[in-house]
Amino acid sequence: MSNGCECGCGGKDEKLEKIREVIAKCNGDKSQLIHVLNEVQELYGYVPTYVQKVISDEMDIPMAEIYGVITFYSRFSLEAKGKYNISVCLGTACYVKGSQAVLDKVKEILGIDVGGVTADGKFSIEQTRCVGACGLAPVMTVNNDVYGNMDPSKVKDILAKYE
């Protein structure tokens, strides 16, 4: 077990040590992969490649299998997200009620596209399909905060809450 940071920065990665503790508690149970990945997602905000390698080595799970799980579940991300991750639902009910215009306004205000992160790392944007709040369509979320009955005129005030 290395004390140095696996990302190559030369420092100590305390988050990785926590992940190693979670893996150790799994006692080799490969069915706990999603649990481990959830912990990684919570700690890092995404699942870095170097952490996938550690999971692969310590749980004896092929990297391809880990990658497959990460890309199958929308909960997991392969890229860092902003401190505040904005999701705009483009599912049928939201789309019909104007969610594309909401997404376009978010992109305009932040100056980034879907999948992007602002230069200060504060905001990221993603589009989703159905967040299960069709009665509130169109819906936008900022982390775990849900905003329903959205229209483009509300976007600026909502984003200001997170400045």
Buried (B, 14 or more C-beta within 10 A) or exposed (E): EEEEBBEEEEEEBEBBEBBBEBBEEBEEEEEBBEEBBBBBBEBBBBBBEBBBEBBBEBBEBEEEEBBEBBEEEEEBBEEEBBBBBBBBBBBEBBBEBBBBBBBEBBBEBBEBEBEBBBEEEBBBBBBBEBBEBBEBBBBBBBEEEBBBEBEBEBBEEBBEEBE
